[in-house]
Amino acid sequence: MQNVEISAEFRAANGKGIARQLRMSGQIPAVLYSRGKATSLSLSLSHVQKVFHSHAGSHAIFRLKVSGLPESRDNVMALVRDVQRDPLTGRIMHLDFFELSEKDMVRNRVPVEIVGEVPVGVKLGGVLEHHVREVMVECLPAAMPDHIKLDASGLGINDSVHVRDLPPAPGLRIIDSPDTVLVHILPPRTESPEETVAAAPEPEAPKK
């Protein structure tokens, strides 16, 4: 996974009033959690939204370019651990980051991307049903993938792909149960007897 750079500024002041002022000026408050320590930050809302739309969003590994830190740490690798959004607009209101070490194993949810041609079962009228779109993985930060590709082109009607069927990757361990169903091809939808009766034309009245 390519680290996504995002700029941040250290802030010493906290509280609801400060957070309100930040949001009014186009910034959002954030907290960077390290081992036994929490650092308050502010980030550009427009930059954050652009990054979340163009990359893996909250699943990405971020490279925080922090200015104004008291100690000499201006380049921090971190994962998003919590995203608070406005319940009405969906606008990002607050972020929590967790600092990573390049030598420590980390767990993260990674999207599963369907690739390949249209599945055989879909060509026959079936429906591709997604059961799980993300899987939990464990690896070193440098080995964290943006997504895991799944070729479903060979699936026929009533076929499924499970976690155990995902292609292996060096240094990557999938935490989810091997029996978890990722995708399934449903058979073609048939009309129910009620629909068939409703669709049938009414018999003509006998002529007098």
N, CA, C and O of each residue as an XYZ file, in Angstrom:
832
protein
N       0.840     -1.191      0.000
C       0.000      0.000      0.000
C       0.875      1.240      0.000
O       1.781      1.373      0.823
N       0.601      2.143     -0.922
C       1.342      3.382     -0.972
C       0.858      4.304      0.143
O      -0.343      4.525      0.301
N       1.812      4.845      0.922
C       1.432      5.767      1.984
C       0.843      7.037      1.392
O       1.374      7.590      0.429
N      -0.251      7.490      1.972
C      -0.931      8.695      1.515
C      -0.504      9.853      2.399
O      -0.713      9.828      3.611
N       0.094     10.864      1.791
C       0.558     12.007      2.573
C      -0.588     12.969      2.858
O      -1.431     13.233      1.999
N      -0.599     13.482      4.073
C      -1.605     14.458      4.458
C      -0.972     15.433      5.454
O      -0.287     15.014      6.386
N      -1.199     16.708      5.258
C      -0.600     17.733      6.105
C      -1.432     17.954      7.350
O      -2.660     17.878      7.306
N      -0.765     18.227      8.466
C      -1.432     18.475      9.740
C      -0.632     19.490     10.537
O       0.564     19.672     10.312
N      -1.302     20.143     11.462
C      -0.645     21.106     12.337
C      -0.890     20.730     13.789
O      -1.996     20.346     14.169
N       0.154     20.845     14.589
C       0.016     20.612     16.021
C      -0.808     21.746     16.627
O      -0.656     22.907     16.247
N      -1.691     21.395     17.580
C      -2.456     22.415     18.304
C      -2.397     22.116     19.800
O      -2.586     20.981     20.236
N      -2.131     23.159     20.565
C      -2.038     23.004     22.017
C      -3.390     23.172     22.689
O      -3.616     22.620     23.766
N      -4.302     23.935     22.062
C      -5.606     24.214     22.668
C      -6.611     23.136     22.288
O      -6.581     22.598     21.181
N      -7.509     22.828     23.235
C      -8.547     21.832     23.014
C      -9.879     22.371     23.509
O      -9.955     23.475     24.049
N     -10.927     21.577     23.316
C     -12.250     21.952     23.796
C     -13.239     22.132     22.659
O     -12.852     22.244     21.496
N     -14.532     22.159     23.008
C     -15.592     22.277     22.000
C     -15.517     23.609     21.269
O     -15.768     23.679     20.066
N     -15.172     24.669     22.000
C     -15.076     25.976     21.354
C     -13.985     26.019     20.310
O     -14.174     26.577     19.229
N     -12.841     25.431     20.629
C     -11.730     25.381     19.668
C     -12.120     24.557     18.454
O     -11.844     24.947     17.320
N     -12.767     23.407     18.691
C     -13.188     22.546     17.574
C     -14.176     23.277     16.682
O     -14.117     23.142     15.460
N     -15.082     24.047     17.267
C     -16.062     24.812     16.490
C     -15.357     25.873     15.634
O     -15.706     26.076     14.471
N     -14.369     26.539     16.220
C     -13.627     27.558     15.475
C     -12.854     26.940     14.306
O     -12.783     27.519     13.222
N     -12.279     25.760     14.542
C     -11.547     25.076     13.473
C     -12.468     24.751     12.306
O     -12.119     24.982     11.148
N     -13.640     24.215     12.612
C     -14.572     23.822     11.548
C     -15.079     25.042     10.785
O     -15.284     24.967      9.574
N     -15.282     26.153     11.465
C     -15.740     27.376     10.804
C     -14.675     27.930      9.851
O     -14.999     28.629      8.891
N     -13.408     27.613     10.121
C     -12.312     28.097      9.274
C     -11.866     27.072      8.233
O     -10.829     27.245      7.593
N     -12.647     26.008      8.065
C     -12.318     24.999      7.062
C     -11.349     23.935      7.533
O     -10.802     23.190      6.720
N     -11.129     23.855      8.848
C     -10.253     22.839      9.426
C     -11.095     21.823     10.208
O     -12.266     22.068     10.500
N     -10.493     20.700     10.535
C     -11.140     19.738     11.428
C     -10.136     19.317     12.505
O      -8.937     19.232     12.236
N     -10.624     19.053     13.726
C      -9.738     18.572     14.777
C      -9.434     17.087     14.596
O     -10.238     16.332     14.050
N      -8.262     16.694     15.065
C      -7.858     15.289     15.013
C      -6.945     15.006     16.203
O      -6.372     15.919     16.797
N      -6.821     13.726     16.536
C      -5.935     13.300     17.619
C      -5.064     12.163     17.109
O      -5.563     11.209     16.512
N      -3.764     12.265     17.345
C      -2.815     11.204     17.012
C      -2.447     10.466     18.286
O      -1.835     11.033     19.192
N      -2.828      9.190     18.349
C      -2.536      8.374     19.519
C      -1.269      7.558     19.274
O      -1.161      6.828     18.289
N      -0.329      7.699     20.181
C       0.872      6.873     20.191
C       0.833      6.042     21.462
O      -0.137      6.108     22.216
N       1.854      5.278     21.702
C       1.874      4.456     22.910
C       1.949      5.350     24.149
O       2.985      5.948     24.440
N       0.830      5.427     24.872
C       0.792      6.212     26.094
C       0.753      7.703     25.891
O       1.043      8.454     26.823
N       0.398      8.168     24.685
C       0.424      9.602     24.420
C      -0.637      9.956     23.386
O      -0.930      9.174     22.481
N      -1.210     11.155     23.537
C      -2.175     11.668     22.570
C      -1.776     13.080     22.168
O      -1.525     13.926     23.026
N      -1.716     13.336     20.866
C      -1.309     14.645     20.342
C      -2.460     15.234     19.543
O      -2.990     14.586     18.641
N      -2.848     16.464     19.874
C      -3.944     17.134     19.181
C      -3.442     17.777     17.901
O      -2.388     18.412     17.887
N      -4.209     17.610     16.816
C      -3.833     18.132     15.508
C      -5.021     18.850     14.872
O      -6.157     18.717     15.327
N      -4.745     19.604     13.827
C      -5.787     20.165     12.974
C      -5.407     19.888     11.529
O      -4.230     19.909     11.168
N      -6.430     19.625     10.694
C      -6.200     19.280      9.295
C      -7.158     20.062      8.416
O      -8.225     20.480      8.865
N      -6.775     20.258      7.163
C      -7.642     20.917      6.194
C      -8.770     19.967      5.790
O      -8.512     18.857      5.324
N     -10.019     20.401      5.968
C     -11.161     19.559      5.627
C     -11.168     19.226      4.139
O     -11.401     18.075      3.770
N     -10.918     20.207      3.284
C     -10.951     19.959      1.841
C      -9.883     18.945      1.433
O     -10.128     18.102      0.570
N      -8.694     19.020      2.051
C      -7.625     18.070      1.748
C      -8.016     16.670      2.214
O      -7.813     15.694      1.491
N      -8.572     16.571      3.412
C      -8.976     15.269      3.958
C     -10.041     14.636      3.076
O      -9.956     13.450      2.755
N     -11.039     15.409      2.683
C     -12.112     14.862      1.854
C     -11.584     14.396      0.500
O     -12.014     13.365     -0.018
N     -10.654     15.157     -0.070
C     -10.068     14.764     -1.350
C      -9.303     13.458     -1.222
O      -9.407     12.587     -2.086
N      -8.536     13.317     -0.149
C      -7.761     12.096      0.079
C      -8.683     10.902      0.294
O      -8.429      9.817     -0.230
N      -9.751     11.098      1.063
C     -10.663      9.994      1.347
C     -11.388      9.532      0.088
O     -11.696      8.348     -0.045
N     -11.666     10.451     -0.840
C     -12.374     10.083     -2.067
C     -11.445      9.434     -3.088
O     -11.875      8.565     -3.847
N     -10.188      9.841     -3.116
C      -9.284      9.376     -4.166
C      -8.456      8.160     -3.772
O      -7.820      7.546     -4.628
N      -8.453      7.801     -2.486
C      -7.684      6.651     -2.039
C      -8.597      5.685     -1.285
O      -9.810      5.671     -1.496
N      -8.014      4.894     -0.420
C      -8.790      3.881      0.291
C      -9.485      4.446      1.520
O      -9.952      3.693      2.375
N      -9.556      5.776      1.611
C     -10.272      6.390      2.712
C      -9.720      6.002      4.059
O      -8.513      6.080      4.291
N     -10.591      5.588      4.940
C     -10.164      5.265      6.301
C      -9.307      4.011      6.371
O      -8.773      3.696      7.435
N      -9.158      3.271      5.241
C      -8.323      2.064      5.250
C      -6.872      2.360      4.885
O      -6.012      1.489      5.015
N      -6.598      3.567      4.435
C      -5.254      3.884      3.958
C      -4.267      4.016      5.120
O      -4.650      4.300      6.255
N      -2.989      3.801      4.807
C      -1.920      4.130      5.748
C      -1.446      5.536      5.393
O      -1.000      5.789      4.274
N      -1.547      6.435      6.349
C      -1.234      7.839      6.099
C       0.174      8.166      6.575
O       0.673      7.609      7.552
N       0.794      9.090      5.848
C       2.067      9.668      6.252
C       1.752     11.109      6.646
O       1.617     11.979      5.785
N       1.638     11.357      7.956
C       1.265     12.677      8.453
C       2.471     13.597      8.435
O       3.485     13.316      9.073
N       2.360     14.686      7.710
C       3.392     15.719      7.680
C       2.977     16.783      8.688
O       2.257     17.725      8.357
N       3.438     16.616      9.916
C       2.977     17.458     11.023
C       3.936     18.619     11.242
O       5.143     18.422     11.379
N       3.396     19.813     11.274
C       4.201     21.007     11.552
C       3.874     21.518     12.952
O       2.736     21.422     13.411
N       4.894     22.063     13.625
C       4.695     22.673     14.929
C       4.778     21.738     16.109
O       4.468     22.138     17.231
N       5.192     20.492     15.887
C       5.314     19.564     17.016
C       6.467     19.992     17.922
O       7.519     20.397     17.428
N       6.282     19.907     19.254
C       7.368     20.268     20.169
C       8.603     19.400     19.981
O       9.730     19.887     20.070
N       8.387     18.096     19.717
C       9.520     17.195     19.515
C       9.794     17.050     18.021
O       9.003     17.485     17.184
N      10.897     16.448     17.714
C      11.325     16.340     16.311
C      10.637     15.161     15.632
O      11.287     14.170     15.298
N       9.328     15.263     15.427
C       8.554     14.239     14.721
C       7.643     14.960     13.736
O       6.546     15.387     14.096
N       8.092     15.094     12.516
C       7.278     15.795     11.534
C       6.804     14.878     10.413
O       6.182     15.336      9.456
N       7.096     13.584     10.529
C       6.711     12.625      9.512
C       6.280     11.336     10.208
O       7.113     10.501     10.562
N       4.979     11.186     10.395
C       4.454     10.096     11.214
C       3.585      9.181     10.366
O       2.700      9.655      9.653
N       3.827      7.873     10.433
C       3.005      6.889      9.750
C       1.871      6.477     10.679
O       2.108      6.129     11.836
N       0.630      6.516     10.172
C      -0.510      6.270     11.048
C      -1.690      5.686     10.276
O      -1.808      5.846      9.061
N      -2.555      5.008     11.019
C      -3.828      4.504     10.517
C      -4.966      5.304     11.146
O      -4.853      5.771     12.279
N      -6.063      5.460     10.403
C      -7.260      6.069     10.967
C      -7.976      5.019     11.812
O      -8.271      3.922     11.339
N      -8.250      5.370     13.064
C      -8.941      4.447     13.955
C     -10.401      4.827     14.182
O     -11.207      3.987     14.582
N     -10.745      6.093     13.927
C     -12.139      6.495     14.105
C     -12.409      7.730     13.252
O     -11.589      8.646     13.180
N     -13.571      7.736     12.608
C     -14.010      8.876     11.811
C     -15.375      9.310     12.327
O     -16.321      8.522     12.322
N     -15.481     10.549     12.768
C     -16.764     11.091     13.196
C     -17.313     11.969     12.079
O     -16.621     12.860     11.586
N     -18.552     11.718     11.683
C     -19.186     12.460     10.601
C     -20.475     13.120     11.087
O     -21.105     12.666     12.042
N     -20.842     14.184     10.416
C     -22.130     14.816     10.682
C     -23.222     13.849     10.234
O     -23.213     13.418      9.081
N     -24.173     13.491     11.120
C     -25.183     12.494     10.759
C     -26.108     12.930      9.626
O     -26.725     12.088      8.974
N     -26.212     14.246      9.384
C     -27.108     14.732      8.333
C     -26.389     14.911      7.000
O     -26.923     14.546      5.953
N     -25.192     15.465      7.034
C     -24.479     15.783      5.787
C     -23.401     14.772      5.421
O     -22.968     14.721      4.270
N     -22.961     13.963      6.393
C     -21.871     13.033      6.141
C     -20.506     13.685      6.157
O     -19.500     13.020      5.907
N     -20.452     14.981      6.449
C     -19.185     15.715      6.484
C     -18.307     15.206      7.623
O     -18.793     14.964      8.728
N     -17.018     15.045      7.351
C     -16.071     14.585      8.367
C     -15.910     15.682      9.422
O     -15.643     16.838      9.094
N     -16.075     15.303     10.687
C     -16.011     16.266     11.794
C     -14.772     16.084     12.665
O     -14.293     17.043     13.269
N     -14.246     14.851     12.733
C     -13.110     14.569     13.628
C     -12.464     13.261     13.201
O     -13.140     12.342     12.738
N     -11.147     13.185     13.362
C     -10.411     11.968     13.033
C      -9.531     11.558     14.207
O      -8.955     12.402     14.894
N      -9.437     10.256     14.424
C      -8.479      9.693     15.372
C      -7.481      8.857     14.589
O      -7.868      7.975     13.821
N      -6.191      9.135     14.784
C      -5.118      8.372     14.144
C      -4.376      7.549     15.198
O      -4.313      7.922     16.370
N      -3.820      6.428     14.755
C      -2.971      5.609     15.620
C      -1.612      5.466     14.947
O      -1.516      4.975     13.823
N      -0.567      5.897     15.639
C       0.770      5.874     15.063
C       1.290      4.448     14.890
O       1.096      3.593     15.755
N       1.954      4.207     13.760
C       2.491      2.888     13.441
C       4.009      2.894     13.481
O       4.661      3.921     13.292
N       4.542      1.712     13.733
C       5.976      1.497     13.603
C       6.203      0.574     12.415
O       5.459     -0.388     12.219
N       7.219      0.862     11.630
C       7.494      0.047     10.445
C       7.866     -1.393     10.801
O       7.816     -2.275      9.943
N       8.235     -1.634     12.054
C       8.675     -2.969     12.473
C       7.581     -3.770     13.169
O       7.771     -4.951     13.461
N       6.440     -3.143     13.438
C       5.372     -3.821     14.168
C       4.280     -4.311     13.221
O       3.926     -3.634     12.255
N       3.754     -5.496     13.513
C       2.628     -6.019     12.748
C       1.399     -5.168     13.043
O       1.199     -4.710     14.168
N       0.584     -4.966     12.018
C      -0.612     -4.150     12.172
C      -1.791     -4.859     11.522
O      -1.641     -5.564     10.524
N      -2.976     -4.656     12.112
C      -4.202     -5.207     11.538
C      -5.032     -4.084     10.937
O      -5.108     -2.984     11.482
N      -5.655     -4.386      9.797
C      -6.452     -3.369      9.114
C      -7.457     -4.062      8.207
O      -7.222     -5.181      7.751
N      -8.582     -3.392      7.946
C      -9.574     -3.923      7.013
C      -9.218     -3.472      5.604
O      -8.914     -2.302      5.376
N      -9.257     -4.403      4.669
C      -8.849     -4.137      3.290
C     -10.000     -4.514      2.351
O     -10.573     -5.595      2.489
N     -10.345     -3.639      1.400
C     -11.431     -3.957      0.467
C     -11.080     -5.130     -0.447
O      -9.921     -5.325     -0.816
N     -12.102     -5.903     -0.802
C     -11.958     -6.975     -1.788
C     -12.527     -6.454     -3.104
O     -13.698     -6.079     -3.171
N     -11.697     -6.429     -4.155
C     -12.099     -5.884     -5.456
C     -12.364     -7.019     -6.438
O     -11.501     -7.866     -6.669
N     -13.568     -7.030     -7.016
C     -13.926     -8.039     -8.010
C     -13.327     -7.633     -9.354
O     -13.545     -6.520     -9.833
N     -12.567     -8.557     -9.958
C     -11.924     -8.276    -11.242
C     -12.278     -9.381    -12.233
O     -12.908    -10.376    -11.872
N     -11.868     -9.196    -13.474
C     -12.111    -10.207    -14.501
C     -13.379     -9.924    -15.282
O     -14.028     -8.894    -15.101
N     -13.716    -10.861    -16.155
C     -14.907    -10.716    -16.992
C     -16.171    -10.964    -16.179
O     -16.116    -11.400    -15.029
N     -17.298    -10.680    -16.798
C     -18.585    -10.937    -16.154
C     -18.682    -12.427    -15.836
O     -18.438    -13.254    -16.715
N     -19.036    -12.791    -14.592
C     -19.107    -14.204    -14.227
C     -20.037    -15.007    -15.139
O     -21.048    -14.500    -15.627
N     -19.672    -16.260    -15.353
C     -20.462    -17.136    -16.215
C     -21.912    -17.197    -15.744
O     -22.838    -17.131    -16.551
N     -22.100    -17.324    -14.435
C     -23.460    -17.415    -13.897
C     -24.289    -16.178    -14.144
O     -25.502    -16.268    -14.331
N     -23.644    -15.015    -14.147
C     -24.363    -13.766    -14.420
C     -24.788    -13.731    -15.887
O     -25.885    -13.267    -16.200
N     -23.932    -14.216    -16.789
C     -24.283    -14.271    -18.213
C     -25.499    -15.167    -18.438
O     -26.249    -14.974    -19.396
N     -25.691    -16.141    -17.557
C     -26.832    -17.058    -17.682
C     -28.068    -16.546    -16.959
O     -29.071    -17.251    -16.856
N     -27.994    -15.331    -16.463
C     -29.160    -14.741    -15.813
C     -29.072    -14.671    -14.299
O     -29.982    -14.150    -13.654
N     -27.994    -15.186    -13.718
C     -27.840    -15.140    -12.270
C     -27.464    -13.738    -11.788
O     -27.214    -12.833    -12.584
N     -27.433    -13.588    -10.474
C     -27.132    -12.298     -9.849
C     -25.936    -12.462     -8.920
O     -25.914    -13.356     -8.074
N     -24.938    -11.589     -9.086
C     -23.760    -11.605     -8.219
C     -24.108    -10.912     -6.907
O     -24.420     -9.722     -6.889
N     -24.053    -11.657     -5.823
C     -24.398    -11.110     -4.503
C     -23.136    -10.992     -3.655
O     -22.398    -11.962     -3.484
N     -22.895     -9.775     -3.120
C     -21.748     -9.536     -2.246
C     -22.159     -9.822     -0.803
O     -23.122     -9.237     -0.305
N     -21.447    -10.704     -0.138
C     -21.686    -10.958      1.284
C     -20.736    -10.132      2.141
O     -21.149     -9.529      3.131
N     -19.473    -10.106      1.762
C     -18.449     -9.375      2.514
C     -17.595     -8.600      1.517
O     -17.102     -9.172      0.544
N     -17.420     -7.304      1.753
C     -16.651     -6.461      0.843
C     -15.265     -6.119      1.385
O     -14.447     -5.543      0.669
N     -14.993     -6.471      2.649
C     -13.702     -6.177      3.262
C     -13.280     -7.372      4.109
O     -14.125     -8.108      4.618
N     -11.984     -7.559      4.256
C     -11.459     -8.601      5.134
C     -10.406     -7.983      6.053
O      -9.724     -7.026      5.685
N     -10.289     -8.542      7.240
C      -9.273     -8.098      8.192
C      -7.973     -8.842      7.919
O      -7.953    -10.071      7.850
N      -6.879     -8.078      7.764
C      -5.586     -8.688      7.481
C      -4.568     -8.238      8.520
O      -4.771     -7.254      9.231
N      -3.470     -8.980      8.590
C      -2.370     -8.635      9.492
C      -1.064     -8.750      8.724
O      -0.820     -9.748      8.045
N      -0.222     -7.722      8.832
C       1.067     -7.720      8.153
C       1.879     -6.522      8.636
O       1.398     -5.731      9.447
N       3.095     -6.387      8.146
C       3.876     -5.182      8.390
C       3.291     -4.039      7.555
O       2.724     -4.281      6.490
N       3.424     -2.795      8.032
C       2.848     -1.669      7.284
C       3.272     -1.619      5.817
O       2.464     -1.278      4.953
N       4.521     -1.953      5.528
C       5.008     -1.888      4.154
C       4.330     -2.904      3.242
O       4.312     -2.729      2.024
N       3.770     -3.972      3.828
C       3.141     -5.027      3.029
C       1.625     -4.874      2.941
O       0.956     -5.691      2.308
N       1.074     -3.824      3.576
C      -0.380     -3.648      3.592
C      -0.885     -3.306      2.185
O      -0.436     -2.320      1.601
N      -1.810     -4.099      1.632
C      -2.299     -3.826      0.271
C      -3.418     -2.777      0.270
O      -4.107     -2.592      1.274
N      -3.587     -2.095     -0.864
C      -4.719     -1.179     -1.032
C      -6.018     -1.972     -1.130
O      -7.061     -1.529     -0.648
N      -5.951     -3.135     -1.752
C      -7.116     -3.996     -1.920
C      -6.619     -5.399     -2.258
O      -5.447     -5.602     -2.573
N      -7.529     -6.352     -2.185
C      -7.230     -7.730     -2.578
C      -8.113     -8.060     -3.770
O      -9.335     -7.937     -3.692
N      -7.496     -8.483     -4.884
C      -8.245     -8.752     -6.107
C      -8.842    -10.156     -6.079
O      -8.198    -11.116     -5.655
N     -10.083    -10.252     -6.539
C     -10.788    -11.525     -6.590
C     -11.372    -11.696     -7.985
O     -12.231    -10.921     -8.405
N     -10.901    -12.717     -8.702
C     -11.407    -13.006    -10.047
C     -12.624    -13.918     -9.921
O     -12.504    -15.089     -9.563
N     -13.794    -13.362    -10.219
C     -15.035    -14.123    -10.090
C     -15.591    -14.535    -11.448
O     -16.732    -14.991    -11.527
N     -14.811    -14.386    -12.519
C     -15.324    -14.629    -13.869
C     -15.735    -16.079    -14.096
O     -16.601    -16.344    -14.930
N     -15.133    -17.022    -13.376
C     -15.448    -18.433    -13.594
C     -16.601    -18.953    -12.765
O     -16.918    -20.140    -12.843
N     -17.234    -18.114    -11.980
C     -18.314    -18.580    -11.099
C     -19.585    -18.860    -11.887
O     -20.028    -18.040    -12.692
N     -20.168    -20.042    -11.641
C     -21.451    -20.389    -12.229
C     -22.576    -20.133    -11.246
O     -22.337    -19.650    -10.139
N     -23.779    -20.447    -11.632
C     -24.945    -20.251    -10.771
C     -24.812    -21.122     -9.523
O     -24.491    -22.307     -9.611
N     -25.064    -20.519     -8.362
C     -24.969    -21.142     -7.039
C     -23.522    -21.363     -6.580
O     -23.295    -21.978     -5.539
N     -22.544    -20.868     -7.345
C     -21.148    -20.941     -6.902
C     -20.853    -19.811     -5.913
O     -21.481    -18.753     -5.950
N     -19.880    -20.060     -5.026
C     -19.474    -19.069     -4.034
C     -17.959    -18.989     -3.972
O     -17.256    -19.922     -4.361
N     -17.474    -17.876     -3.485
C     -16.053    -17.715     -3.181
C     -15.936    -17.401     -1.698
O     -16.620    -16.516     -1.183
N     -15.054    -18.142     -1.011
C     -14.845    -17.961      0.421
C     -13.498    -17.278      0.678
O     -12.672    -17.128     -0.224
N     -13.309    -16.880      1.904
C     -12.038    -16.256      2.288
C     -10.870    -17.176      1.966
O      -9.812    -16.712      1.540
N     -11.054    -18.465      2.165
C      -9.969    -19.424      1.909
C      -9.567    -19.476      0.443
O      -8.494    -19.982      0.114
N     -10.427    -18.949     -0.458
C     -10.138    -18.983     -1.891
C      -9.344    -17.769     -2.362
O      -8.930    -17.720     -3.521
N      -9.123    -16.790     -1.487
C      -8.373    -15.606     -1.886
C      -6.922    -15.980     -2.181
O      -6.356    -16.846     -1.513
N      -6.323    -15.339     -3.167
C      -4.928    -15.668     -3.509
C      -3.986    -15.273     -2.365
O      -4.142    -14.193     -1.794
N      -3.016    -16.123     -2.020
C      -2.075    -15.798     -0.937
C      -1.131    -14.672     -1.356
O      -0.831    -14.494     -2.536
N      -0.673    -13.920     -0.358
C       0.288    -12.843     -0.608
C       1.400    -12.948      0.425
O       1.120    -13.205      1.596
N       2.653    -12.757      0.024
C       3.779    -12.882      0.957
C       3.644    -11.916      2.141
O       3.415    -10.720      1.965
N       3.790    -12.464      3.338
C       3.775    -11.637      4.539
C       2.413    -11.174      4.980
O       2.309    -10.388      5.922
N       1.340    -11.647      4.315
C      -0.016    -11.203      4.624
C      -0.824    -12.357      5.208
O      -0.864    -13.449      4.640
N      -1.463    -12.108      6.340
C      -2.330    -13.126      6.950
C      -3.735    -12.569      7.069
O      -3.936    -11.468      7.582
N      -4.713    -13.343      6.589
C      -6.112    -12.929      6.678
C      -6.690    -13.475      7.981
O      -6.613    -14.671      8.262
N      -7.268    -12.570      8.768
C      -7.758    -12.919     10.098
C      -9.144    -13.543     10.047
O      -9.455    -14.407     10.868
N      -9.983    -13.129      9.105
C     -11.363    -13.613      9.048
C     -11.414    -15.129      8.849
O     -10.467    -15.738      8.351
N     -12.533    -15.717      9.245
C     -12.714    -17.159      9.120
C     -12.595    -17.603      7.667
O     -13.157    -16.959      6.780
N     -11.872    -18.695      7.408
C     -11.731    -19.189      6.027
C     -13.073    -19.540      5.392
O     -13.191    -19.537      4.167
N     -14.088    -19.845      6.205
C     -15.393    -20.251      5.682
C     -16.305    -19.073      5.353
O     -17.415    -19.278      4.861
N     -15.861    -17.846      5.614
C     -16.679    -16.670      5.325
C     -16.914    -16.544      3.822
O     -15.967    -16.570      3.036
N     -18.183    -16.407      3.424
C     -18.534    -16.258      2.010
C     -18.338    -14.800      1.598
O     -18.845    -13.885      2.247
N     -17.600    -14.600      0.517
C     -17.362    -13.256     -0.007
C     -18.416    -12.888     -1.051
O     -19.086    -11.863     -0.932
N     -18.555    -13.730     -2.072
C     -19.556    -13.497     -3.115
C     -20.251    -14.812     -3.448
O     -19.713    -15.895     -3.219
N     -21.458    -14.688     -3.994
C     -22.260    -15.864     -4.345
C     -23.092    -15.504     -5.564
O     -23.588    -14.383     -5.680
N     -23.244    -16.469     -6.480
C     -24.078    -16.245     -7.661
C     -25.460    -16.831     -7.399
O     -25.623    -18.047     -7.297
N     -26.449    -15.954     -7.292
C     -27.823    -16.392     -7.080
C     -28.422    -16.867     -8.401
O     -28.083    -16.332     -9.457
N     -29.306    -17.858     -8.357
C     -29.960    -18.310     -9.591
C     -30.892    -17.230    -10.126
O     -31.272    -16.317     -9.392
N     -31.264    -17.330    -11.411
C     -32.178    -16.330    -11.995
C     -33.473    -16.253    -11.203
O     -33.983    -17.261    -10.715
N     -33.992    -15.043    -11.085
C     -35.239    -14.848    -10.356
C     -36.399    -15.354    -11.196
O     -36.515    -15.023    -12.376
N     -37.256    -16.158    -10.579
C     -38.442    -16.666    -11.275
C     -39.668    -16.035    -10.659
O     -39.676    -15.684     -9.479
N     -40.701    -15.893    -11.464
C     -41.929    -15.292    -10.969
C     -42.623    -16.217     -9.992
O     -42.666    -17.431    -10.190
N     -43.164    -15.635     -8.935
C     -43.909    -16.423     -7.967
C     -45.268    -16.763     -8.552
O     -45.714    -16.102     -9.490
N     -45.953    -17.803     -8.007
C     -47.287    -18.165     -8.520
C     -48.252    -16.987     -8.473
O     -49.081    -16.830     -9.369
N     -48.148    -16.138     -7.412
C     -49.044    -15.001     -7.305
C     -48.813    -14.015     -8.438
O     -49.759    -13.467     -9.003
N     -47.497    -13.789     -8.776
C     -47.182    -12.875     -9.856
C     -47.666    -13.414    -11.190
O     -48.127    -12.665    -12.052
N     -47.551    -14.758    -11.347
C     -47.986    -15.374    -12.595
C     -49.481    -15.210    -12.778
O     -49.945    -14.898    -13.875
N     -50.250    -15.421    -11.691
C     -51.704    -15.272    -11.755
C     -52.074    -13.837    -12.043
O     -52.965    -13.557    -12.845
N     -51.360    -12.905    -11.361
C     -51.667    -11.492    -11.542
C     -51.367    -11.038    -12.961
O     -52.050    -10.164    -13.495
N     -50.337    -11.633    -13.578
C     -49.948    -11.214    -14.917
C     -50.801    -11.846    -16.006
O     -50.821    -11.363    -17.138
N     -51.514    -12.934    -15.669
C     -52.301    -13.634    -16.670
C     -53.515    -12.798    -17.070
O     -54.129    -12.177    -16.202
N     -53.887    -12.757    -18.363
C     -55.060    -11.976    -18.797
C     -56.344    -12.595    -18.274
O     -56.475    -13.816    -18.189
N     -57.282    -11.736    -17.928
C     -58.571    -12.230    -17.438
C     -59.341    -12.863    -18.594
O     -59.289    -12.352    -19.713
N     -60.061    -13.975    -18.346
C     -60.834    -14.612    -19.414
C     -61.984    -13.717    -19.873
O     -62.594    -13.006    -19.076
N     -62.264    -13.769    -21.168
C     -63.338    -12.949    -21.707
C     -64.688    -13.492    -21.234
O     -64.886    -14.700    -21.108
N     -65.592    -12.575    -20.981
C     -66.959    -12.970    -20.572
C     -67.653    -13.649    -21.764
O     -67.492    -13.222    -22.907
N     -68.417    -14.700    -21.488
C     -69.128    -15.394    -22.594
C     -70.109    -14.464    -23.296
O     -70.786    -13.660    -22.656
N     -70.176    -14.587    -24.631
C     -71.095    -13.751    -25.398
C     -72.508    -14.261    -25.258
O     -72.758    -15.466    -25.300
N     -73.438    -13.324    -25.090
C     -74.858    -13.694    -24.970
C     -75.521    -13.771    -26.336
O     -76.712    -14.068    -26.428
